[in-house]
Amino acid sequence: MKEIEITGCIEIQPELTLDEFEKQFIEFIESKGWFFGGSFKEIVDGYYINADGTKGKSVFEE
């Protein structure tokens, strides 16, 4: 088996929700016969968005 690690961000339209993006991304991956193992984090204006919708830490914090 061969694996590729992905590190980066994807810029999407503001009206697309994280759930909608995840669904479309996974559908694309699976349409190729591939599998994805990992997680998604929402970022708005340079801040991670917590599960409850509140602003979390800055993406620039270590």
PDB file of N, CA, C and O in Angstrom:
ATOM      1  N   MET A   1       0.844  -1.172   0.000  1.00  0.00           N
ATOM      2  CA  MET A   1       0.000   0.000   0.000  1.00  0.00           C
ATOM      3  C   MET A   1       0.892   1.239   0.000  1.00  0.00           C
ATOM      4  O   MET A   1       1.950   1.253   0.630  1.00  0.00           O
ATOM      5  N   LYS A   2       0.470   2.244  -0.688  1.00  0.00           N
ATOM      6  CA  LYS A   2       1.180   3.519  -0.746  1.00  0.00           C
ATOM      7  C   LYS A   2       0.281   4.582  -0.136  1.00  0.00           C
ATOM      8  O   LYS A   2      -0.915   4.620  -0.426  1.00  0.00           O
ATOM      9  N   GLU A   3       0.839   5.445   0.705  1.00  0.00           N
ATOM     10  CA  GLU A   3       0.073   6.516   1.337  1.00  0.00           C
ATOM     11  C   GLU A   3       0.725   7.853   1.049  1.00  0.00           C
ATOM     12  O   GLU A   3       1.934   7.936   0.832  1.00  0.00           O
ATOM     13  N   ILE A   4      -0.092   8.901   1.048  1.00  0.00           N
ATOM     14  CA  ILE A   4       0.372  10.273   0.882  1.00  0.00           C
ATOM     15  C   ILE A   4      -0.201  11.095   2.029  1.00  0.00           C
ATOM     16  O   ILE A   4      -1.410  11.091   2.259  1.00  0.00           O
ATOM     17  N   GLU A   5       0.668  11.799   2.747  1.00  0.00           N
ATOM     18  CA  GLU A   5       0.209  12.679   3.823  1.00  0.00           C
ATOM     19  C   GLU A   5      -0.054  14.054   3.242  1.00  0.00           C
ATOM     20  O   GLU A   5       0.756  14.583   2.480  1.00  0.00           O
ATOM     21  N   ILE A   6      -1.200  14.634   3.608  1.00  0.00           N
ATOM     22  CA  ILE A   6      -1.591  15.963   3.125  1.00  0.00           C
ATOM     23  C   ILE A   6      -1.525  16.946   4.284  1.00  0.00           C
ATOM     24  O   ILE A   6      -2.128  16.712   5.331  1.00  0.00           O
ATOM     25  N   THR A   7      -0.801  18.041   4.104  1.00  0.00           N
ATOM     26  CA  THR A   7      -0.765  19.120   5.077  1.00  0.00           C
ATOM     27  C   THR A   7      -1.047  20.418   4.330  1.00  0.00           C
ATOM     28  O   THR A   7      -0.287  20.794   3.437  1.00  0.00           O
ATOM     29  N   GLY A   8      -2.111  21.096   4.677  1.00  0.00           N
ATOM     30  CA  GLY A   8      -2.442  22.333   3.972  1.00  0.00           C
ATOM     31  C   GLY A   8      -3.848  22.785   4.288  1.00  0.00           C
ATOM     32  O   GLY A   8      -4.514  22.226   5.159  1.00  0.00           O
ATOM     33  N   CYS A   9      -4.289  23.789   3.581  1.00  0.00           N
ATOM     34  CA  CYS A   9      -5.637  24.344   3.741  1.00  0.00           C
ATOM     35  C   CYS A   9      -6.297  24.433   2.381  1.00  0.00           C
ATOM     36  O   CYS A   9      -5.620  24.603   1.366  1.00  0.00           O
ATOM     37  N   ILE A  10      -7.598  24.322   2.355  1.00  0.00           N
ATOM     38  CA  ILE A  10      -8.379  24.481   1.140  1.00  0.00           C
ATOM     39  C   ILE A  10      -9.319  25.657   1.363  1.00  0.00           C
ATOM     40  O   ILE A  10     -10.092  25.658   2.322  1.00  0.00           O
ATOM     41  N   GLU A  11      -9.262  26.657   0.488  1.00  0.00           N
ATOM     42  CA  GLU A  11     -10.152  27.812   0.598  1.00  0.00           C
ATOM     43  C   GLU A  11     -11.441  27.501  -0.153  1.00  0.00           C
ATOM     44  O   GLU A  11     -11.414  27.122  -1.324  1.00  0.00           O
ATOM     45  N   ILE A  12     -12.580  27.667   0.541  1.00  0.00           N
ATOM     46  CA  ILE A  12     -13.883  27.356  -0.035  1.00  0.00           C
ATOM     47  C   ILE A  12     -14.796  28.575   0.057  1.00  0.00           C
ATOM     48  O   ILE A  12     -14.485  29.552   0.739  1.00  0.00           O
ATOM     49  N   GLN A  13     -15.923  28.502  -0.640  1.00  0.00           N
ATOM     50  CA  GLN A  13     -16.912  29.569  -0.573  1.00  0.00           C
ATOM     51  C   GLN A  13     -17.475  29.646   0.851  1.00  0.00           C
ATOM     52  O   GLN A  13     -17.680  28.616   1.492  1.00  0.00           O
ATOM     53  N   PRO A  14     -17.725  30.871   1.349  1.00  0.00           N
ATOM     54  CA  PRO A  14     -18.193  31.044   2.728  1.00  0.00           C
ATOM     55  C   PRO A  14     -19.511  30.337   3.034  1.00  0.00           C
ATOM     56  O   PRO A  14     -19.754  29.958   4.179  1.00  0.00           O
ATOM     57  N   GLU A  15     -20.358  30.154   2.030  1.00  0.00           N
ATOM     58  CA  GLU A  15     -21.660  29.531   2.284  1.00  0.00           C
ATOM     59  C   GLU A  15     -21.580  28.006   2.392  1.00  0.00           C
ATOM     60  O   GLU A  15     -22.542  27.373   2.825  1.00  0.00           O
ATOM     61  N   LEU A  16     -20.459  27.412   2.009  1.00  0.00           N
ATOM     62  CA  LEU A  16     -20.291  25.959   2.108  1.00  0.00           C
ATOM     63  C   LEU A  16     -19.923  25.597   3.546  1.00  0.00           C
ATOM     64  O   LEU A  16     -18.942  26.107   4.088  1.00  0.00           O
ATOM     65  N   THR A  17     -20.712  24.717   4.157  1.00  0.00           N
ATOM     66  CA  THR A  17     -20.436  24.330   5.536  1.00  0.00           C
ATOM     67  C   THR A  17     -19.331  23.280   5.579  1.00  0.00           C
ATOM     68  O   THR A  17     -19.024  22.643   4.572  1.00  0.00           O
ATOM     69  N   LEU A  18     -18.743  23.110   6.747  1.00  0.00           N
ATOM     70  CA  LEU A  18     -17.722  22.090   6.935  1.00  0.00           C
ATOM     71  C   LEU A  18     -18.290  20.711   6.631  1.00  0.00           C
ATOM     72  O   LEU A  18     -17.626  19.902   5.983  1.00  0.00           O
ATOM     73  N   ASP A  19     -19.511  20.427   7.090  1.00  0.00           N
ATOM     74  CA  ASP A  19     -20.136  19.128   6.826  1.00  0.00           C
ATOM     75  C   ASP A  19     -20.309  18.882   5.329  1.00  0.00           C
ATOM     76  O   ASP A  19     -20.047  17.783   4.841  1.00  0.00           O
ATOM     77  N   GLU A  20     -20.755  19.917   4.600  1.00  0.00           N
ATOM     78  CA  GLU A  20     -20.942  19.778   3.155  1.00  0.00           C
ATOM     79  C   GLU A  20     -19.593  19.543   2.464  1.00  0.00           C
ATOM     80  O   GLU A  20     -19.483  18.711   1.563  1.00  0.00           O
ATOM     81  N   PHE A  21     -18.568  20.290   2.900  1.00  0.00           N
ATOM     82  CA  PHE A  21     -17.246  20.105   2.311  1.00  0.00           C
ATOM     83  C   PHE A  21     -16.733  18.684   2.562  1.00  0.00           C
ATOM     84  O   PHE A  21     -16.256  18.023   1.640  1.00  0.00           O
ATOM     85  N   GLU A  22     -16.831  18.220   3.801  1.00  0.00           N
ATOM     86  CA  GLU A  22     -16.374  16.868   4.140  1.00  0.00           C
ATOM     87  C   GLU A  22     -17.055  15.832   3.259  1.00  0.00           C
ATOM     88  O   GLU A  22     -16.402  14.930   2.735  1.00  0.00           O
ATOM     89  N   LYS A  23     -18.366  15.962   3.099  1.00  0.00           N
ATOM     90  CA  LYS A  23     -19.130  15.009   2.292  1.00  0.00           C
ATOM     91  C   LYS A  23     -18.623  14.994   0.856  1.00  0.00           C
ATOM     92  O   LYS A  23     -18.379  13.927   0.293  1.00  0.00           O
ATOM     93  N   GLN A  24     -18.465  16.177   0.262  1.00  0.00           N
ATOM     94  CA  GLN A  24     -18.006  16.256  -1.122  1.00  0.00           C
ATOM     95  C   GLN A  24     -16.571  15.744  -1.270  1.00  0.00           C
ATOM     96  O   GLN A  24     -16.250  15.074  -2.251  1.00  0.00           O
ATOM     97  N   PHE A  25     -15.717  16.054  -0.307  1.00  0.00           N
ATOM     98  CA  PHE A  25     -14.329  15.607  -0.341  1.00  0.00           C
ATOM     99  C   PHE A  25     -14.255  14.086  -0.281  1.00  0.00           C
ATOM    100  O   PHE A  25     -13.559  13.464  -1.083  1.00  0.00           O
ATOM    101  N   ILE A  26     -14.969  13.490   0.665  1.00  0.00           N
ATOM    102  CA  ILE A  26     -14.960  12.035   0.823  1.00  0.00           C
ATOM    103  C   ILE A  26     -15.560  11.363  -0.409  1.00  0.00           C
ATOM    104  O   ILE A  26     -15.056  10.332  -0.856  1.00  0.00           O
ATOM    105  N   GLU A  27     -16.636  11.939  -0.965  1.00  0.00           N
ATOM    106  CA  GLU A  27     -17.217  11.378  -2.184  1.00  0.00           C
ATOM    107  C   GLU A  27     -16.199  11.381  -3.321  1.00  0.00           C
ATOM    108  O   GLU A  27     -16.112  10.407  -4.068  1.00  0.00           O
ATOM    109  N   PHE A  28     -15.433  12.454  -3.465  1.00  0.00           N
ATOM    110  CA  PHE A  28     -14.405  12.527  -4.495  1.00  0.00           C
ATOM    111  C   PHE A  28     -13.335  11.459  -4.270  1.00  0.00           C
ATOM    112  O   PHE A  28     -12.975  10.729  -5.194  1.00  0.00           O
ATOM    113  N   ILE A  29     -12.834  11.372  -3.047  1.00  0.00           N
ATOM    114  CA  ILE A  29     -11.790  10.393  -2.728  1.00  0.00           C
ATOM    115  C   ILE A  29     -12.279   8.977  -3.028  1.00  0.00           C
ATOM    116  O   ILE A  29     -11.577   8.196  -3.670  1.00  0.00           O
ATOM    117  N   GLU A  30     -13.479   8.654  -2.565  1.00  0.00           N
ATOM    118  CA  GLU A  30     -14.017   7.311  -2.757  1.00  0.00           C
ATOM    119  C   GLU A  30     -14.337   7.022  -4.213  1.00  0.00           C
ATOM    120  O   GLU A  30     -14.279   5.866  -4.632  1.00  0.00           O
ATOM    121  N   SER A  31     -14.678   8.055  -5.006  1.00  0.00           N
ATOM    122  CA  SER A  31     -14.972   7.849  -6.426  1.00  0.00           C
ATOM    123  C   SER A  31     -13.733   7.382  -7.187  1.00  0.00           C
ATOM    124  O   SER A  31     -13.844   6.801  -8.267  1.00  0.00           O
ATOM    125  N   LYS A  32     -12.558   7.635  -6.623  1.00  0.00           N
ATOM    126  CA  LYS A  32     -11.295   7.216  -7.223  1.00  0.00           C
ATOM    127  C   LYS A  32     -10.833   5.851  -6.705  1.00  0.00           C
ATOM    128  O   LYS A  32      -9.809   5.326  -7.142  1.00  0.00           O
ATOM    129  N   GLY A  33     -11.615   5.273  -5.754  1.00  0.00           N
ATOM    130  CA  GLY A  33     -11.228   4.010  -5.148  1.00  0.00           C
ATOM    131  C   GLY A  33     -10.195   4.196  -4.047  1.00  0.00           C
ATOM    132  O   GLY A  33      -9.540   3.239  -3.634  1.00  0.00           O
ATOM    133  N   TRP A  34     -10.052   5.418  -3.577  1.00  0.00           N
ATOM    134  CA  TRP A  34      -9.087   5.739  -2.526  1.00  0.00           C
ATOM    135  C   TRP A  34      -9.788   5.785  -1.171  1.00  0.00           C
ATOM    136  O   TRP A  34     -11.015   5.707  -1.099  1.00  0.00           O
ATOM    137  N   PHE A  35      -9.009   5.912  -0.100  1.00  0.00           N
ATOM    138  CA  PHE A  35      -9.541   6.024   1.258  1.00  0.00           C
ATOM    139  C   PHE A  35      -8.875   7.198   1.943  1.00  0.00           C
ATOM    140  O   PHE A  35      -7.727   7.526   1.642  1.00  0.00           O
ATOM    141  N   PHE A  36      -9.587   7.834   2.864  1.00  0.00           N
ATOM    142  CA  PHE A  36      -9.047   8.970   3.610  1.00  0.00           C
ATOM    143  C   PHE A  36      -9.147   8.684   5.089  1.00  0.00           C
ATOM    144  O   PHE A  36     -10.203   8.278   5.575  1.00  0.00           O
ATOM    145  N   GLY A  37      -8.069   8.890   5.805  1.00  0.00           N
ATOM    146  CA  GLY A  37      -8.062   8.784   7.258  1.00  0.00           C
ATOM    147  C   GLY A  37      -7.465  10.069   7.794  1.00  0.00           C
ATOM    148  O   GLY A  37      -6.314  10.389   7.501  1.00  0.00           O
ATOM    149  N   GLY A  38      -8.218  10.788   8.556  1.00  0.00           N
ATOM    150  CA  GLY A  38      -7.717  12.055   9.077  1.00  0.00           C
ATOM    151  C   GLY A  38      -8.850  12.868   9.663  1.00  0.00           C
ATOM    152  O   GLY A  38      -9.908  12.338  10.003  1.00  0.00           O
ATOM    153  N   SER A  39      -8.614  14.142   9.773  1.00  0.00           N
ATOM    154  CA  SER A  39      -9.627  15.010  10.371  1.00  0.00           C
ATOM    155  C   SER A  39      -9.694  16.322   9.606  1.00  0.00           C
ATOM    156  O   SER A  39      -8.834  16.636   8.784  1.00  0.00           O
ATOM    157  N   PHE A  40     -10.728  17.066   9.899  1.00  0.00           N
ATOM    158  CA  PHE A  40     -10.955  18.369   9.296  1.00  0.00           C
ATOM    159  C   PHE A  40     -11.067  19.400  10.421  1.00  0.00           C
ATOM    160  O   PHE A  40     -11.652  19.116  11.467  1.00  0.00           O
ATOM    161  N   LYS A  41     -10.515  20.585  10.212  1.00  0.00           N
ATOM    162  CA  LYS A  41     -10.648  21.690  11.163  1.00  0.00           C
ATOM    163  C   LYS A  41     -11.088  22.917  10.383  1.00  0.00           C
ATOM    164  O   LYS A  41     -10.502  23.256   9.354  1.00  0.00           O
ATOM    165  N   GLU A  42     -12.128  23.580  10.884  1.00  0.00           N
ATOM    166  CA  GLU A  42     -12.611  24.795  10.229  1.00  0.00           C
ATOM    167  C   GLU A  42     -11.809  25.996  10.716  1.00  0.00           C
ATOM    168  O   GLU A  42     -11.539  26.126  11.910  1.00  0.00           O
ATOM    169  N   ILE A  43     -11.429  26.877   9.784  1.00  0.00           N
ATOM    170  CA  ILE A  43     -10.679  28.096  10.101  1.00  0.00           C
ATOM    171  C   ILE A  43     -11.438  29.275   9.516  1.00  0.00           C
ATOM    172  O   ILE A  43     -11.798  29.270   8.339  1.00  0.00           O
ATOM    173  N   VAL A  44     -11.681  30.287  10.344  1.00  0.00           N
ATOM    174  CA  VAL A  44     -12.328  31.523   9.888  1.00  0.00           C
ATOM    175  C   VAL A  44     -11.499  32.700  10.378  1.00  0.00           C
ATOM    176  O   VAL A  44     -11.230  32.832  11.572  1.00  0.00           O
ATOM    177  N   ASP A  45     -11.100  33.549   9.449  1.00  0.00           N
ATOM    178  CA  ASP A  45     -10.316  34.748   9.768  1.00  0.00           C
ATOM    179  C   ASP A  45      -9.077  34.437  10.604  1.00  0.00           C
ATOM    180  O   ASP A  45      -8.713  35.208  11.492  1.00  0.00           O
ATOM    181  N   GLY A  46      -8.432  33.306  10.318  1.00  0.00           N
ATOM    182  CA  GLY A  46      -7.187  32.962  10.998  1.00  0.00           C
ATOM    183  C   GLY A  46      -7.349  32.276  12.342  1.00  0.00           C
ATOM    184  O   GLY A  46      -6.371  32.120  13.074  1.00  0.00           O
ATOM    185  N   TYR A  47      -8.576  31.859  12.685  1.00  0.00           N
ATOM    186  CA  TYR A  47      -8.825  31.187  13.961  1.00  0.00           C
ATOM    187  C   TYR A  47      -9.546  29.870  13.727  1.00  0.00           C
ATOM    188  O   TYR A  47     -10.456  29.777  12.902  1.00  0.00           O
ATOM    189  N   TYR A  48      -9.117  28.847  14.477  1.00  0.00           N
ATOM    190  CA  TYR A  48      -9.838  27.581  14.448  1.00  0.00           C
ATOM    191  C   TYR A  48     -11.216  27.798  15.065  1.00  0.00           C
ATOM    192  O   TYR A  48     -11.368  28.558  16.022  1.00  0.00           O
ATOM    193  N   ILE A  49     -12.214  27.123  14.505  1.00  0.00           N
ATOM    194  CA  ILE A  49     -13.568  27.212  15.036  1.00  0.00           C
ATOM    195  C   ILE A  49     -13.839  25.954  15.852  1.00  0.00           C
ATOM    196  O   ILE A  49     -13.701  24.836  15.357  1.00  0.00           O
ATOM    197  N   ASN A  50     -14.229  26.155  17.112  1.00  0.00           N
ATOM    198  CA  ASN A  50     -14.532  25.046  18.013  1.00  0.00           C
ATOM    199  C   ASN A  50     -15.819  24.344  17.585  1.00  0.00           C
ATOM    200  O   ASN A  50     -16.598  24.894  16.807  1.00  0.00           O
ATOM    201  N   ALA A  51     -16.040  23.147  18.085  1.00  0.00           N
ATOM    202  CA  ALA A  51     -17.228  22.356  17.747  1.00  0.00           C
ATOM    203  C   ALA A  51     -18.524  23.086  18.084  1.00  0.00           C
ATOM    204  O   ALA A  51     -19.549  22.871  17.437  1.00  0.00           O
ATOM    205  N   ASP A  52     -18.477  23.956  19.105  1.00  0.00           N
ATOM    206  CA  ASP A  52     -19.688  24.697  19.487  1.00  0.00           C
ATOM    207  C   ASP A  52     -19.869  25.980  18.689  1.00  0.00           C
ATOM    208  O   ASP A  52     -20.790  26.750  18.957  1.00  0.00           O
ATOM    209  N   GLY A  53     -18.994  26.220  17.704  1.00  0.00           N
ATOM    210  CA  GLY A  53     -19.114  27.398  16.852  1.00  0.00           C
ATOM    211  C   GLY A  53     -18.351  28.616  17.325  1.00  0.00           C
ATOM    212  O   GLY A  53     -18.311  29.630  16.628  1.00  0.00           O
ATOM    213  N   THR A  54     -17.741  28.533  18.505  1.00  0.00           N
ATOM    214  CA  THR A  54     -16.986  29.672  19.017  1.00  0.00           C
ATOM    215  C   THR A  54     -15.585  29.707  18.418  1.00  0.00           C
ATOM    216  O   THR A  54     -15.085  28.697  17.924  1.00  0.00           O
ATOM    217  N   LYS A  55     -14.962  30.873  18.466  1.00  0.00           N
ATOM    218  CA  LYS A  55     -13.615  31.057  17.941  1.00  0.00           C
ATOM    219  C   LYS A  55     -12.613  30.437  18.901  1.00  0.00           C
ATOM    220  O   LYS A  55     -12.656  30.691  20.105  1.00  0.00           O
ATOM    221  N   GLY A  56     -11.719  29.629  18.371  1.00  0.00           N
ATOM    222  CA  GLY A  56     -10.673  28.997  19.161  1.00  0.00           C
ATOM    223  C   GLY A  56      -9.372  29.746  19.014  1.00  0.00           C
ATOM    224  O   GLY A  56      -9.357  30.961  18.818  1.00  0.00           O
ATOM    225  N   LYS A  57      -8.269  29.007  19.112  1.00  0.00           N
ATOM    226  CA  LYS A  57      -6.947  29.643  19.062  1.00  0.00           C
ATOM    227  C   LYS A  57      -6.590  30.035  17.630  1.00  0.00           C
ATOM    228  O   LYS A  57      -7.146  29.512  16.664  1.00  0.00           O
ATOM    229  N   SER A  58      -5.665  30.953  17.525  1.00  0.00           N
ATOM    230  CA  SER A  58      -5.164  31.414  16.247  1.00  0.00           C
ATOM    231  C   SER A  58      -4.387  30.299  15.564  1.00  0.00           C
ATOM    232  O   SER A  58      -3.738  29.495  16.233  1.00  0.00           O
ATOM    233  N   VAL A  59      -4.449  30.245  14.247  1.00  0.00           N
ATOM    234  CA  VAL A  59      -3.677  29.254  13.511  1.00  0.00           C
ATOM    235  C   VAL A  59      -2.182  29.531  13.621  1.00  0.00           C
ATOM    236  O   VAL A  59      -1.366  28.666  13.303  1.00  0.00           O
ATOM    237  N   PHE A  60      -1.818  30.731  14.068  1.00  0.00           N
ATOM    238  CA  PHE A  60      -0.417  31.105  14.180  1.00  0.00           C
ATOM    239  C   PHE A  60       0.174  30.791  15.542  1.00  0.00           C
ATOM    240  O   PHE A  60       1.379  30.942  15.743  1.00  0.00           O
ATOM    241  N   GLU A  61      -0.674  30.347  16.501  1.00  0.00           N
ATOM    242  CA  GLU A  61      -0.171  29.959  17.824  1.00  0.00           C
ATOM    243  C   GLU A  61       0.484  28.587  17.741  1.00  0.00           C
ATOM    244  O   GLU A  61       0.026  27.724  16.992  1.00  0.00           O
ATOM    245  N   GLU A  62       1.518  28.389  18.482  1.00  0.00           N
ATOM    246  CA  GLU A  62       2.185  27.083  18.500  1.00  0.00           C
ATOM    247  C   GLU A  62       1.711  26.275  19.671  1.00  0.00           C
ATOM    248  O   GLU A  62       2.156  25.143  19.861  1.00  0.00           O
TER     249      GLU A  62
END
